[in-house]
Amino acid sequence: MALKERVGTVVSDKMDKTVVVAVENRFPHPIYQKTVSRTTRYKAHDEDNSCRIGDRVRITETRPLSRHKRWAIAEVLSKSPKAEEVSK
C-alpha cells in the first residue's frame, strides 16, 4: 500500500507540534475548462516545531495521531524568506 503524499504551504504554526498545511489542487472545470483551484487544509504533525508560516513542505499520510491529525511532515522543501530573517 502506497502512502499518500501532498506538497503544500504552512499557513499556521501556533499549535504545539502541529502545523496547518494548505494544499492547492488545480484542475479544469468539467464544462467550461477554466482552471479552478481548490484549497484543502491538513493538520500535520511537526515533532521538532521546525516549520514556520510560509514554508513549503511535503506531508505524508500516517495513523491517526489525534482527532484531526492524520498527516506528518516528511520534509521541508523550502524555508519562507520571512522565517529566515527572523531566525538571524
C-alpha positions, 0 to 999 in steps of 0.5 A: 500500500502506497502512502499518500503524499501532498506538497503544500504551504504552512499557513499556521504554526501556533499549535504545539507540534502541529502545523496547518498545511494548505494544499492547492489542487488545480484542475479544469472545470468539467464544462467550461475548462477554466482552471479552478483551484481548490484549497484543502487544509491538513493538520500535520504533525511537526515533532521538532516545531521546525516549520514556520508560516510560509514554508513549503513542505511535503506531508505524508499520510500516517495513523491517526495521531489525534482527532484531526491529525492524520498527516506528518511532515516528511520534509521541508522543501523550502524555508519562507524568506520571512522565517529566515530573517527572523531566525538571524 
